[in-house]
Every structure is written in structure tokens, then in C-alpha cells.
């Protein structure tokens, strides 16, 4: 993946503002048909490490968080981060049970006061713990500003892309109404047509 792309922008999706873009990017590491891209958390650990390092750098720049020594991502971190991704996806669907959110609560989040009196998130631990800590901190910050309700997951399950809803009434349910929305509407139309054809078939004598 080119250095100027993130998991989110490789699919042509607009990024959420500030540190919330990190939460969005974790969800968008999955492979999806927009068109098909590789899952960044499966396979080569080096690919995942490059994504993790670029993400941490982008988050630090977006939030003015002090640059700290980043933990090295290991193979044992990958299933934990994938679990974090699945839990985030369920939470962002908001129209169904969130399931087991234990992966979102198995870390501690610290605040650090810098010399200019500004408080920043100070994540620590393994790569998975570091990332989980930042995710929790950014969710809390986004809830305080009202931005959290605008981060959503596309209703098309085959897509499940995390997108930031910029509509005035916060009513979008597809990452792209012309792509995922049209596909869903076409499937629903075909299902209704099949159901109608079934009703027209005369019962057997």
C-alpha cells in the first residue's frame, strides 16, 4: 500500500475528522468489494506493521499528540486487532446487538499533561493494547463533540466500510448510495418479484 494511502482512502472514502480517523481506519483494514483490496491484518506481519506505523504517525499529526516510541507489532497482536475490528464494526452498525465488547475494555488509557498544559492520550503496552487504548480515547472524545454518531458502517454487509456521514440530517446508511445502495435496492426488487411470482403459481390439485 503506498505511503500516502490509508486503509480508508484506498477505498476512496473520506476520512473522519481528527483522531476519529484512526477508529475509522481500523475498521477499513478488512478486504471489501470496493473494488477488492487485501486485508491488512492477515498474512504478512510486515504489511500490518507498515500500516500501524503510518496510522500512528497520522494520528499524532491530527491530534498534536506527542510522538512516543511505538511498540513493534507482532504476529500475536494480529488476532487481537482483528477482534477489535469486528467489535468496532458491530458497535458502528448500531441497529443490532453489539455482541461481546470485551476487546474494547481490556486495556488502560492514560492522559499525559505536557509542558504547555495540554492533556493528551498516552497509550502504552503491546501494539494491540496501544491501538485499543487510542480507539477508546478517540471514541470518548468523539462522543463529547458529537462526531461519534456520524461514524457509521455501510449497511451492505459485503462492504461494511466505515464512513463519516456529512449529510445535514445524518441519515446516510450506505457508504455510496449509487454503489451499495443500488445493489441493495436491486436485490430487494428481485426478491419482491420472486415472491410475487410464487403467489401467482396455482396450487396443486
DRENTIVO-973773 format. One record per atom (N, C-alpha, C): atom name; y, x, z. Coordinates in Angstrom, 1 decimal. Last residue first. Example, Ala and Ser with C-alpha at 12.3 -4.5 7.8 and 13.67 -1.06 7.14 Angstrom:
// DRENTIVO-973773
(pt N (-2.2 12.8 7.1))
(pt CA (-1.1 13.7 7.1))
(pt C (0.0 12.9 7.9))
(pt N (-5.7 13.2 7.8))
(pt CA (-4.5 12.3 7.8))
(pt C (-3.3 13.2 7.8))
//
This chain:
// DRENTIVO-973773
(pt N (-29.5 -53.5 -7.5))
(pt CA (-30.2 -54.8 -7.2))
(pt C (-31.3 -54.7 -6.2))
(pt N (-26.9 -51.4 -6.4))
(pt CA (-28.3 -51.6 -7.0))
(pt C (-28.8 -52.9 -6.6))
(pt N (-23.4 -52.1 -6.9))
(pt CA (-24.6 -51.8 -6.0))
(pt C (-25.9 -52.1 -6.7))
(pt N (-21.4 -50.6 -9.4))
(pt CA (-22.0 -51.8 -8.8))
(pt C (-23.2 -51.4 -8.0))
(pt N (-18.7 -48.4 -8.8))
(pt CA (-20.1 -48.4 -9.2))
(pt C (-20.8 -49.7 -8.6))
(pt N (-16.2 -48.4 -7.7))
(pt CA (-16.4 -49.2 -8.9))
(pt C (-17.8 -49.3 -9.4))
(pt N (-16.3 -46.7 -5.6))
(pt CA (-16.2 -48.1 -5.3))
(pt C (-16.4 -49.0 -6.5))
(pt N (-16.4 -44.3 -7.0))
(pt CA (-17.6 -44.7 -6.2))
(pt C (-17.5 -46.2 -5.9))
(pt N (-13.8 -44.1 -8.0))
(pt CA (-15.0 -44.3 -9.0))
(pt C (-16.2 -44.8 -8.2))
(pt N (-12.4 -43.7 -5.7))
(pt CA (-12.2 -45.0 -6.4))
(pt C (-13.3 -45.2 -7.4))
(pt N (-13.3 -41.2 -5.0))
(pt CA (-13.5 -42.3 -4.0))
(pt C (-13.4 -43.6 -4.8))
(pt N (-12.3 -39.8 -7.1))
(pt CA (-13.7 -39.8 -6.9))
(pt C (-14.1 -41.0 -6.0))
(pt N (-9.5 -40.1 -6.6))
(pt CA (-10.1 -40.6 -7.9))
(pt C (-11.6 -40.8 -7.7))
(pt N (-9.2 -38.8 -4.2))
(pt CA (-9.0 -40.2 -4.2))
(pt C (-9.6 -40.9 -5.5))
(pt N (-9.9 -36.2 -5.0))
(pt CA (-10.7 -36.9 -4.0))
(pt C (-10.5 -38.4 -4.0))
(pt N (-7.8 -35.7 -6.8))
(pt CA (-9.1 -35.8 -7.3))
(pt C (-10.1 -36.5 -6.3))
(pt N (-5.6 -35.7 -5.0))
(pt CA (-5.7 -36.7 -6.0))
(pt C (-7.1 -36.8 -6.6))
(pt N (-6.3 -33.5 -3.4))
(pt CA (-6.2 -34.9 -2.8))
(pt C (-6.3 -35.9 -3.8))
(pt N (-6.0 -31.5 -5.3))
(pt CA (-7.3 -31.7 -4.6))
(pt C (-7.4 -33.1 -4.0))
(pt N (-3.3 -31.7 -5.8))
(pt CA (-4.2 -31.9 -6.9))
(pt C (-5.6 -32.2 -6.3))
(pt N (-2.2 -31.0 -3.3))
(pt CA (-1.9 -32.4 -3.9))
(pt C (-2.9 -32.7 -5.0))
(pt N (-3.0 -28.4 -3.1))
(pt CA (-3.5 -29.4 -2.2))
(pt C (-3.3 -30.8 -2.7))
(pt N (-1.7 -27.2 -5.3))
(pt CA (-3.1 -27.2 -5.2))
(pt C (-3.7 -28.2 -4.3))
(pt N (1.0 -27.7 -4.6))
(pt CA (0.5 -28.4 -5.8))
(pt C (-1.1 -28.3 -5.8))
(pt N (1.2 -26.0 -2.3))
(pt CA (1.4 -27.5 -2.2))
(pt C (0.8 -28.2 -3.4))
(pt N (0.7 -23.4 -3.3))
(pt CA (-0.2 -24.0 -2.3))
(pt C (-0.1 -25.6 -2.2))
(pt N (2.9 -23.6 -5.4))
(pt CA (1.6 -23.0 -5.5))
(pt C (0.6 -23.7 -4.6))
(pt N (5.1 -25.0 -4.7))
(pt CA (4.7 -25.0 -6.1))
(pt C (3.3 -24.4 -6.3))
(pt N (5.6 -24.4 -2.1))
(pt CA (5.2 -25.8 -2.4))
(pt C (4.7 -25.9 -3.9))
(pt N (4.6 -21.9 -0.2))
(pt CA (5.2 -22.1 -1.6))
(pt C (4.7 -23.5 -2.0))
(pt N (3.6 -22.2 2.3))
(pt CA (4.5 -21.0 2.1))
(pt C (5.2 -21.1 0.7))
(pt N (4.0 -25.5 3.5))
(pt CA (3.4 -24.6 2.6))
(pt C (4.3 -23.4 2.5))
(pt N (5.6 -27.0 5.1))
(pt CA (4.2 -26.8 5.6))
(pt C (3.5 -25.9 4.7))
(pt N (9.0 -27.5 6.2))
(pt CA (8.0 -26.9 5.3))
(pt C (6.7 -26.8 5.9))
(pt N (11.0 -28.4 7.9))
(pt CA (9.9 -29.3 7.6))
(pt C (8.9 -28.7 6.6))
(pt N (13.6 -27.8 9.1))
(pt CA (12.4 -27.1 9.5))
(pt C (11.1 -27.9 9.2))
(pt N (15.8 -28.8 8.0))
(pt CA (15.2 -29.7 9.0))
(pt C (13.8 -29.1 9.4))
(pt N (16.6 -26.7 6.2))
(pt CA (17.5 -27.2 7.2))
(pt C (16.8 -28.0 8.3))
(pt N (14.2 -24.0 5.8))
(pt CA (14.7 -25.3 5.4))
(pt C (15.6 -25.9 6.6))
(pt N (13.1 -21.6 6.4))
(pt CA (14.5 -21.6 6.4))
(pt C (15.1 -23.0 6.0))
(pt N (10.3 -20.6 8.0))
(pt CA (10.9 -21.8 7.4))
(pt C (12.4 -21.8 7.5))
(pt N (8.4 -17.8 7.2))
(pt CA (9.6 -18.2 8.0))
(pt C (10.3 -19.4 7.3))
(pt N (4.8 -17.6 7.2))
(pt CA (6.1 -17.7 6.5))
(pt C (7.2 -18.2 7.5))
(pt N (1.7 -16.4 6.9))
(pt CA (2.7 -16.7 7.8))
(pt C (4.1 -16.6 7.1))
(pt N (-0.9 -17.9 4.9))
(pt CA (0.2 -16.9 5.0))
(pt C (1.2 -17.3 6.1))
(pt N (-3.2 -19.4 4.3))
(pt CA (-2.9 -19.1 5.7))
(pt C (-1.8 -18.0 5.9))
(pt N (-5.0 -19.7 2.0))
(pt CA (-3.8 -18.9 2.0))
(pt C (-3.5 -18.4 3.4))
(pt N (-7.0 -21.4 2.6))
(pt CA (-7.3 -20.3 1.8))
(pt C (-6.2 -19.3 1.7))
(pt N (-5.6 -23.5 3.9))
(pt CA (-6.4 -22.6 4.7))
(pt C (-6.8 -21.3 3.9))
(pt N (-2.4 -24.5 3.5))
(pt CA (-3.5 -24.1 2.7))
(pt C (-4.4 -23.1 3.4))
(pt N (-0.3 -24.4 5.3))
(pt CA (-1.3 -25.4 5.6))
(pt C (-2.5 -25.2 4.7))
(pt N (0.9 -21.2 6.5))
(pt CA (0.7 -22.2 5.3))
(pt C (-0.5 -23.1 5.6))
(pt N (2.3 -21.1 9.7))
(pt CA (1.2 -20.6 8.8))
(pt C (1.0 -21.7 7.7))
(pt N (5.6 -20.2 10.8))
(pt CA (4.5 -21.1 10.6))
(pt C (3.4 -20.4 9.7))
(pt N (8.6 -20.0 12.5))
(pt CA (7.5 -19.2 12.0))
(pt C (6.2 -20.0 12.0))
(pt N (10.2 -21.8 13.8))
(pt CA (10.3 -21.7 12.3))
(pt C (9.3 -20.7 11.7))
(pt N (10.0 -21.6 16.4))
(pt CA (9.5 -22.8 15.8))
(pt C (9.5 -22.8 14.3))
(pt N (11.3 -19.1 17.0))
(pt CA (9.8 -19.2 17.1))
(pt C (9.3 -20.5 16.3))
(pt N (14.0 -19.3 17.2))
(pt CA (13.4 -18.8 15.9))
(pt C (11.9 -19.1 15.9))
(pt N (15.2 -19.8 19.6))
(pt CA (14.9 -21.0 18.8))
(pt C (14.2 -20.6 17.4))
(pt N (15.5 -17.8 21.5))
(pt CA (16.6 -18.0 20.4))
(pt C (16.4 -19.2 19.5))
(pt N (13.3 -18.0 23.0))
(pt CA (14.6 -18.1 23.7))
(pt C (15.7 -18.4 22.7))
(pt N (11.3 -17.5 21.2))
(pt CA (11.4 -18.9 21.8))
(pt C (12.7 -19.1 22.5))
(pt N (11.7 -14.9 20.6))
(pt CA (12.0 -15.9 19.6))
(pt C (12.0 -17.3 20.1))
(pt N (11.0 -13.7 23.0))
(pt CA (12.4 -13.5 22.6))
(pt C (12.7 -14.6 21.5))
(pt N (8.2 -14.3 23.1))
(pt CA (9.1 -14.8 24.2))
(pt C (10.6 -14.7 23.7))
(pt N (7.4 -13.0 20.8))
(pt CA (7.3 -14.4 20.9))
(pt C (8.2 -15.0 21.9))
(pt N (8.0 -10.4 21.5))
(pt CA (8.7 -10.9 20.5))
(pt C (8.6 -12.5 20.4))
(pt N (6.1 -10.0 23.6))
(pt CA (7.5 -9.9 23.9))
(pt C (8.4 -10.5 22.8))
(pt N (3.7 -10.3 22.2))
(pt CA (4.0 -11.3 23.3))
(pt C (5.5 -11.2 23.6))
(pt N (3.9 -8.1 20.4))
(pt CA (3.8 -9.5 19.9))
(pt C (4.2 -10.5 21.0))
(pt N (3.9 -6.0 22.2))
(pt CA (5.1 -6.2 21.4))
(pt C (5.1 -7.7 20.8))
(pt N (1.3 -6.2 23.3))
(pt CA (2.5 -6.3 24.1))
(pt C (3.8 -6.6 23.4))
(pt N (-0.3 -5.8 21.0))
(pt CA (-0.3 -7.1 21.7))
(pt C (0.9 -7.3 22.6))
(pt N (0.3 -3.1 20.4))
(pt CA (0.7 -4.2 19.5))
(pt C (0.7 -5.6 20.2))
(pt N (-0.7 -1.9 22.7))
(pt CA (0.7 -1.7 22.3))
(pt C (1.1 -2.8 21.4))
(pt N (-3.4 -2.6 22.5))
(pt CA (-2.6 -3.1 23.7))
(pt C (-1.1 -3.0 23.4))
(pt N (-4.1 -1.3 20.2))
(pt CA (-4.3 -2.7 20.3))
(pt C (-3.4 -3.3 21.4))
(pt N (-3.6 1.4 20.9))
(pt CA (-2.8 0.8 19.8))
(pt C (-2.9 -0.8 19.8))
(pt N (-3.4 1.5 24.6))
(pt CA (-4.0 1.8 23.3))
(pt C (-3.2 1.1 22.2))
(pt N (-0.3 1.8 26.4))
(pt CA (-1.7 1.6 26.2))
(pt C (-2.2 2.0 24.9))
(pt N (2.9 -0.1 25.9))
(pt CA (2.1 1.1 26.2))
(pt C (0.6 0.8 26.0))
(pt N (6.3 -1.1 25.2))
(pt CA (4.8 -1.2 25.2))
(pt C (4.1 0.1 25.5))
(pt N (9.0 -2.0 26.2))
(pt CA (8.4 -0.7 26.3))
(pt C (6.9 -0.8 26.4))
(pt N (11.9 -3.7 25.0))
(pt CA (10.4 -3.7 25.3))
(pt C (9.9 -2.3 25.3))
(pt N (15.0 -3.0 26.7))
(pt CA (14.1 -3.0 25.5))
(pt C (12.7 -3.2 25.9))
(pt N (18.3 -3.5 27.7))
(pt CA (16.9 -3.7 28.0))
(pt C (16.1 -3.8 26.7))
(pt N (21.1 -1.4 28.0))
(pt CA (20.4 -2.4 27.2))
(pt C (18.9 -2.4 27.5))
(pt N (22.7 0.5 29.2))
(pt CA (22.5 -0.8 29.9))
(pt C (21.7 -1.8 29.1))
(pt N (22.7 2.9 28.1))
(pt CA (23.8 2.1 27.8))
(pt C (23.7 0.7 28.4))
(pt N (20.2 4.1 28.8))
(pt CA (21.4 4.6 29.4))
(pt C (22.7 3.7 29.1))
(pt N (17.9 1.3 29.1))
(pt CA (18.4 2.5 28.5))
(pt C (19.7 2.9 29.1))
(pt N (15.2 -0.1 30.7))
(pt CA (16.7 -0.1 30.7))
(pt C (17.2 1.3 30.2))
(pt N (12.4 -1.8 29.6))
(pt CA (13.0 -0.5 29.9))
(pt C (14.5 -0.6 29.7))
(pt N (9.7 -3.9 30.5))
(pt CA (11.1 -3.7 29.9))
(pt C (11.6 -2.4 30.4))
(pt N (6.3 -4.3 29.5))
(pt CA (7.3 -3.8 30.4))
(pt C (8.7 -3.9 29.7))
(pt N (3.4 -6.2 29.6))
(pt CA (4.6 -6.0 28.8))
(pt C (5.7 -5.5 29.8))
(pt N (-0.1 -5.9 29.5))
(pt CA (1.1 -6.0 30.3))
(pt C (2.3 -5.6 29.4))
(pt N (-2.8 -7.9 28.2))
(pt CA (-2.0 -6.7 28.2))
(pt C (-0.8 -7.0 29.1))
(pt N (-4.1 -10.2 27.5))
(pt CA (-4.9 -9.1 28.1))
(pt C (-4.1 -7.8 28.1))
(pt N (-3.3 -12.4 26.1))
(pt CA (-2.9 -12.3 27.5))
(pt C (-3.6 -11.2 28.3))
(pt N (-4.2 -12.8 23.7))
(pt CA (-2.8 -12.8 23.8))
(pt C (-2.3 -12.5 25.2))
(pt N (-6.9 -13.2 24.0))
(pt CA (-6.4 -11.9 23.4))
(pt C (-4.9 -11.7 23.4))
(pt N (-7.1 -15.7 25.0))
(pt CA (-7.2 -14.6 25.9))
(pt C (-6.7 -13.3 25.3))
(pt N (-7.0 -18.1 23.7))
(pt CA (-5.8 -17.2 23.5))
(pt C (-5.9 -16.1 24.5))
(pt N (-9.1 -20.0 22.0))
(pt CA (-9.1 -19.0 23.1))
(pt C (-7.9 -18.1 22.8))
(pt N (-7.3 -22.8 20.7))
(pt CA (-8.5 -22.1 20.9))
(pt C (-8.3 -21.1 22.1))
(pt N (-5.3 -24.6 20.0))
(pt CA (-5.1 -23.2 19.8))
(pt C (-6.3 -22.3 20.1))
(pt N (-6.0 -27.5 18.1))
(pt CA (-6.2 -26.7 19.3))
(pt C (-6.0 -25.2 19.1))
(pt N (-3.4 -28.1 15.7))
(pt CA (-4.7 -28.2 16.1))
(pt C (-4.8 -27.4 17.4))
(pt N (-0.9 -27.7 14.8))
(pt CA (-1.4 -29.0 14.6))
(pt C (-2.9 -29.2 15.0))
(pt N (-0.2 -25.0 15.0))
(pt CA (0.5 -25.9 15.9))
(pt C (0.0 -27.4 15.7))
(pt N (-0.5 -22.6 13.6))
(pt CA (-0.9 -23.8 13.0))
(pt C (-0.2 -25.0 13.7))
(pt N (0.0 -20.6 15.4))
(pt CA (1.0 -20.9 14.5))
(pt C (0.7 -22.1 13.7))
(pt N (-2.4 -20.4 16.9))
(pt CA (-1.2 -20.8 17.6))
(pt C (-0.1 -21.3 16.6))
(pt N (-4.1 -19.4 14.8))
(pt CA (-4.3 -20.7 15.4))
(pt C (-3.1 -21.2 16.1))
(pt N (-2.9 -16.9 14.4))
(pt CA (-3.0 -17.9 13.3))
(pt C (-3.2 -19.3 13.8))
(pt N (-3.3 -15.6 16.8))
(pt CA (-1.9 -15.9 16.4))
(pt C (-1.9 -17.0 15.3))
(pt N (-6.0 -15.4 16.7))
(pt CA (-5.4 -16.2 17.8))
(pt C (-4.0 -16.6 17.4))
(pt N (-6.3 -13.7 14.6))
(pt CA (-6.9 -15.0 14.5))
(pt C (-6.3 -15.9 15.5))
(pt N (-5.0 -11.4 15.6))
(pt CA (-4.5 -12.0 14.3))
(pt C (-5.0 -13.5 14.3))
(pt N (-6.6 -10.7 17.7))
(pt CA (-5.2 -11.0 18.0))
(pt C (-4.7 -11.8 16.8))
(pt N (-8.8 -10.0 16.3))
(pt CA (-8.9 -11.1 17.2))
(pt C (-7.5 -11.6 17.5))
(pt N (-7.8 -7.7 15.0))
(pt CA (-8.3 -8.9 14.2))
(pt C (-8.4 -10.1 15.0))
(pt N (-7.5 -6.1 17.2))
(pt CA (-6.3 -6.6 16.5))
(pt C (-6.6 -7.7 15.5))
(pt N (-10.1 -5.8 17.9))
(pt CA (-9.2 -6.4 18.9))
(pt C (-7.9 -6.9 18.2))
(pt N (-11.3 -4.5 15.7))
(pt CA (-11.7 -5.8 16.1))
(pt C (-10.8 -6.5 17.0))
(pt N (-9.6 -2.0 15.9))
(pt CA (-9.5 -2.9 14.7))
(pt C (-10.1 -4.3 15.1))
(pt N (-10.0 -0.2 18.0))
(pt CA (-8.8 -1.1 18.0))
(pt C (-8.9 -2.2 17.0))
(pt N (-12.1 1.3 17.3))
(pt CA (-12.4 0.3 18.3))
(pt C (-11.2 -0.7 18.5))
(pt N (-11.0 3.1 15.5))
(pt CA (-11.9 2.1 15.0))
(pt C (-12.1 1.0 16.0))
(pt N (-7.5 3.5 16.5))
(pt CA (-8.9 3.9 16.4))
(pt C (-9.8 2.8 15.9))
(pt N (-4.3 4.7 16.2))
(pt CA (-5.1 3.5 16.1))
(pt C (-6.6 4.1 15.8))
(pt N (-2.5 6.5 18.7))
(pt CA (-3.3 6.5 17.4))
(pt C (-4.2 5.4 17.4))
(pt N (0.6 5.3 20.0))
(pt CA (-0.8 5.6 20.1))
(pt C (-1.5 5.6 18.8))
(pt N (3.8 6.9 19.5))
(pt CA (2.9 5.8 19.1))
(pt C (1.4 6.1 19.3))
(pt N (6.4 7.7 21.5))
(pt CA (5.2 8.2 20.9))
(pt C (4.2 7.1 20.7))
(pt N (9.3 5.7 20.6))
(pt CA (8.4 6.4 21.5))
(pt C (7.2 6.9 20.8))
(pt N (12.6 4.9 20.0))
(pt CA (11.4 5.4 19.3))
(pt C (10.5 6.2 20.4))
(pt N (14.0 2.0 21.5))
(pt CA (13.9 3.5 21.4))
(pt C (12.5 3.9 20.8))
(pt N (14.9 -0.7 19.3))
(pt CA (14.1 -0.2 20.4))
(pt C (14.0 1.3 20.3))
(pt N (16.4 -2.1 17.5))
(pt CA (17.0 -1.0 18.2))
(pt C (16.3 -0.5 19.4))
(pt N (15.0 -3.8 16.0))
(pt CA (15.3 -4.3 17.3))
(pt C (16.1 -3.2 18.1))
(pt N (14.5 -2.7 13.5))
(pt CA (15.0 -4.0 13.5))
(pt C (15.5 -4.4 14.9))
(pt N (13.4 -0.2 14.2))
(pt CA (14.7 -0.2 13.5))
(pt C (15.3 -1.6 13.6))
(pt N (11.0 -0.9 15.4))
(pt CA (12.0 -0.2 16.2))
(pt C (13.4 -0.2 15.5))
(pt N (9.8 -2.2 13.2))
(pt CA (10.1 -3.0 14.4))
(pt C (11.2 -2.2 15.3))
(pt N (9.4 0.0 11.5))
(pt CA (10.2 -1.1 11.1))
(pt C (10.7 -2.0 12.3))
(pt N (7.6 1.5 13.1))
(pt CA (8.9 2.1 12.7))
(pt C (9.9 1.0 12.3))
(pt N (5.4 -0.2 13.3))
(pt CA (6.1 0.2 14.5))
(pt C (7.5 0.7 14.2))
(pt N (4.7 -0.3 10.6))
(pt CA (5.2 -1.6 11.3))
(pt C (5.9 -1.2 12.5))
(pt N (3.9 2.3 10.0))
(pt CA (5.1 1.7 9.3))
(pt C (5.6 0.5 10.0))
(pt N (1.7 2.4 11.8))
(pt CA (2.8 3.3 11.9))
(pt C (4.1 2.8 11.3))
(pt N (0.1 0.3 10.7))
(pt CA (0.5 0.3 12.1))
(pt C (1.7 1.2 12.3))
(pt N (-0.5 1.3 8.1))
(pt CA (0.2 0.0 8.3))
(pt C (0.8 -0.1 9.7))
(pt N (-1.8 3.7 8.8))
(pt CA (-0.6 3.7 8.0))
(pt C (0.2 2.4 8.2))
(pt N (-4.0 2.5 10.1))
(pt CA (-3.1 3.4 10.8))
(pt C (-1.8 3.5 10.1))
(pt N (-5.3 1.2 8.0))
(pt CA (-4.8 0.4 9.1))
(pt C (-3.8 1.2 9.9))
(pt N (-6.0 3.4 6.4))
(pt CA (-5.1 2.3 5.9))
(pt C (-4.5 1.5 7.0))
(pt N (-7.7 4.7 8.2))
(pt CA (-6.5 5.4 7.8))
(pt C (-5.5 4.4 7.2))
(pt N (-9.9 3.1 8.4))
(pt CA (-9.0 3.2 9.5))
(pt C (-7.7 3.8 9.2))
(pt N (-11.2 1.1 5.8))
(pt CA (-10.6 2.4 6.2))
(pt C (-9.6 2.4 7.3))
(pt N (-12.3 -2.0 6.9))
(pt CA (-12.6 -0.8 6.1))
(pt C (-12.0 0.5 6.7))
(pt N (-9.7 -4.2 7.8))
(pt CA (-11.1 -4.0 7.5))
(pt C (-11.2 -2.7 6.7))
(pt N (-7.0 -4.7 7.9))
(pt CA (-7.7 -4.4 9.2))
(pt C (-9.2 -4.3 9.0))
(pt N (-6.0 -5.4 5.5))
(pt CA (-5.6 -4.1 6.0))
(pt C (-6.3 -3.8 7.3))
(pt N (-7.7 -6.7 2.9))
(pt CA (-7.5 -6.9 4.3))
(pt C (-7.2 -5.6 4.9))
(pt N (-6.0 -6.7 -0.4))
(pt CA (-7.0 -6.2 0.6))
(pt C (-6.7 -6.6 2.0))
(pt N (-5.3 -9.7 -2.2))
(pt CA (-4.9 -8.4 -1.7))
(pt C (-6.0 -7.9 -0.6))
(pt N (-4.9 -12.1 -4.7))
(pt CA (-5.8 -11.4 -3.8))
(pt C (-5.3 -10.0 -3.4))
(pt N (-1.5 -13.1 -5.2))
(pt CA (-2.9 -13.1 -5.5))
(pt C (-3.7 -12.3 -4.5))
(pt N (-3.0 -14.8 -3.1))
(pt CA (-1.5 -15.0 -3.4))
(pt C (-0.9 -13.9 -4.3))
(pt N (-5.4 -15.4 -1.3))
(pt CA (-5.3 -15.6 -2.7))
(pt C (-3.8 -15.8 -3.1))
(pt N (-5.8 -12.7 1.1))
(pt CA (-5.5 -14.1 0.8))
(pt C (-5.2 -14.2 -0.7))
(pt N (-6.6 -10.7 3.9))
(pt CA (-6.7 -10.9 2.5))
(pt C (-6.5 -12.4 2.1))
(pt N (-4.3 -10.2 6.6))
(pt CA (-5.5 -10.7 6.0))
(pt C (-5.5 -10.7 4.5))
(pt N (-1.8 -9.5 7.5))
(pt CA (-2.7 -8.4 7.1))
(pt C (-4.0 -8.9 6.5))
(pt N (-0.2 -11.6 8.4))
(pt CA (-0.3 -11.4 6.9))
(pt C (-1.1 -10.1 6.5))
(pt N (-0.2 -11.4 11.2))
(pt CA (-0.9 -12.5 10.5))
(pt C (-1.2 -12.2 9.1))
(pt N (1.5 -9.1 11.4))
(pt CA (0.2 -9.1 11.9))
(pt C (-0.7 -10.2 11.3))
(pt N (3.9 -10.1 10.4))
(pt CA (3.2 -9.1 9.6))
(pt C (1.8 -9.0 10.1))
(pt N (4.8 -11.9 12.4))
(pt CA (4.5 -12.4 11.0))
(pt C (3.6 -11.4 10.3))
(pt N (5.4 -10.0 14.3))
(pt CA (4.4 -11.0 14.6))
(pt C (3.9 -11.6 13.3))
(pt N (7.5 -8.6 13.0))
(pt CA (6.2 -7.9 13.4))
(pt C (5.1 -8.9 13.6))
(pt N (9.5 -10.4 12.7))
(pt CA (8.8 -10.0 11.5))
(pt C (7.5 -9.3 11.8))
(pt N (10.7 -10.6 15.2))
(pt CA (9.7 -11.6 14.9))
(pt C (8.9 -11.3 13.6))
(pt N (12.7 -8.7 15.3))
(pt CA (11.4 -8.3 15.8))
(pt C (10.3 -9.4 15.5))
(pt N (14.6 -10.0 12.6))
(pt CA (14.4 -9.2 13.7))
(pt C (13.0 -8.8 14.0))
(pt N (13.3 -13.0 10.8))
(pt CA (14.4 -12.1 11.3))
(pt C (14.0 -11.2 12.5))
(pt N (10.6 -12.8 8.5))
(pt CA (11.3 -13.4 9.6))
(pt C (12.3 -12.5 10.2))
(pt N (10.7 -12.1 5.0))
(pt CA (10.4 -11.7 6.4))
(pt C (11.2 -12.5 7.4))
(pt N (9.3 -13.9 2.3))
(pt CA (10.5 -13.5 3.0))
(pt C (10.1 -13.2 4.4))
(pt N (6.5 -12.8 0.3))
(pt CA (7.1 -13.7 1.3))
(pt C (8.3 -13.1 2.0))
(pt N (5.1 -11.3 -1.5))
(pt CA (6.3 -11.9 -1.9))
(pt C (6.9 -12.9 -1.0))
(pt N (3.0 -9.9 -0.5))
(pt CA (2.7 -11.3 -1.0))
(pt C (4.0 -12.0 -1.5))
(pt N (4.2 -7.7 0.6))
(pt CA (3.3 -7.5 -0.6))
(pt C (2.9 -8.8 -1.2))
(pt N (5.6 -8.6 2.8))
(pt CA (6.3 -8.5 1.5))
(pt C (5.4 -8.2 0.3))
(pt N (3.6 -8.5 4.8))
(pt CA (4.3 -9.7 4.4))
(pt C (4.8 -9.6 3.0))
(pt N (2.8 -5.9 5.1))
(pt CA (1.8 -6.9 4.9))
(pt C (2.4 -8.2 4.4))
(pt N (5.4 -4.2 3.2))
(pt CA (4.7 -4.5 4.5))
(pt C (3.6 -5.5 4.1))
(pt N (6.5 -1.5 1.2))
(pt CA (5.9 -2.8 1.4))
(pt C (5.4 -3.0 2.7))
(pt N (7.2 1.1 0.9))
(pt CA (8.3 0.1 1.0))
(pt C (7.8 -1.3 1.1))
(pt N (4.8 2.5 0.7))
(pt CA (5.5 2.6 1.9))
(pt C (6.6 1.6 2.1))
(pt N (2.2 0.7 -0.9))
(pt CA (3.4 1.5 -1.0))
(pt C (4.1 1.4 0.3))
(pt N (-1.2 0.9 0.0))
(pt CA (0.0 0.0 0.0))
(pt C (1.2 0.9 0.0))
//
